[in-house]
Amino acid sequence: DAMVIQNPRYQVTQFGKPVTLSCSQTLNHNVMYWYQQKSSQAPKLLFHYYDKDFNNEADTPDNFQSRRPNTSFCFLDIRSPGLGDAAMYLCATSEGYSSLSKLFFGSGTQLSVL
Amino acid sequence: AQKITQTQPGMFVQEKEAVTLDCTYDTSDPSYGLFWYKQPSSGEMIFLIYQGSYDQQNATEGRYSLNFQKARKSANLVISASQLGDSAMYFCAMREDPQGGSEKLVFGKGTKLTVNP
């Protein structure tokens, strides 16, 4: 059974056209993360939520926003996608911040910007 | 400074043989966790194995084992009896204790493993 679900699997958008990626979880985890992964690179953390507390990484562009309306759902909004935003976007969850807590990942959304 | 170093961009192994993927890490925090994830071409990150900094024994999960050498700050992944389905990117990652470090999981650059028939 899928525990972290990302939709859609593939997303195509136009340059400058806002796009929203979604993530849901059935694990009831406190923490939800959004990572960006460009081709042949390591995942890069954009931001995360601990419950409703939002934590932005210092180098995450303002173009990227997130919403977490409830425990189960988290959204990534890209207000004006540029060509450089084409990437795989990975959602992940964990129980908490402990060094013991592993991250559970969804299958990702591959974003293309035309 | 790089916290996780994976020095092998690519590795090749024959089917049914064992392979070791290297990972070294850098932390001053006494409490941390080390993780290995597999990422097939489909993109999903699959958790493989975990080692805590205070664990006395090396972690094992089926065909995966972790060669943890704390003094050398290395956490190499050993895959025994390689299968064609093991062909994927492998990421080593570390999570430090939030008391003294960060709440985030930091990844290495990955090693691409190819299993040859």
Interface residues (C-beta under 8 A of the other chain):
Chain A: V31 Y33 S40 Q41 A42 P43 L45 H48 Y50 N55 M88 L90 A92 Y97 S98 S99 L100 S101 K102 L103 F104 F105 G106 S107 G108 Q110
Chain B: S31 Y32 G33 F35 Y37 S42 G43 E44 M45 I46 F47 Y50 G52 S53 F91 R95 E96 D97 P98 E103 K104 L105 F107 G108 K109 G110
